[in-house]
């Protein structure tokens, strides 16, 4: 498997992993629930929520591309990352895994959307969904920031894929969001069942993802820092 394809799959997975963390997940659920609370017909609600998802994809893609391109234009920074990126990935993955397991930053509060801001956004109509998606995407939780700026951006710079990897990250992050949109668009009974299921599964998913990231980080540290194998 080529390094480009491995990086692409990693970017896609990182996007999905970022969204399933409790902090961004709760924020996105609250935002989508608010969008469906507007007095609109069902088709309009779904379209507005889709614009919300699009807003997050565009924000993650554009922000990542701009930062990566800017770093590449700074020769010392680009050269440093290209030479030491493999050595940096190990510790970064270990720290990110520890955050997922709650060993580091165990109490991460949910980012709350201002109650005064939401009515103002609703005045924009359908485009309000796009605006809200951009705002939520820019409200990075500690875990989200660690993955986005600490793993995705260096990966994009090292492989000179300043557009592709951020776009794939945005698409990966959108998949759980699309699921949320579909669920919220259904009946309240289905929503309750889904959220009950989410609570029982969420902890297991976080622990599995955290363990995998720590194991991968240890492997990369042993290989590229300590030259064990």
PyMOL commands that set and color helices and strands:
alter all, ss='L'
color gray80, all
select helices_A, chain A and resi 3-20+22-35+42-72+75-100+115-122+127-138+142-158+164-184+188-224
alter helices_A, ss='H'
color red, helices_A
deselect
rebuild
show_as cartoon
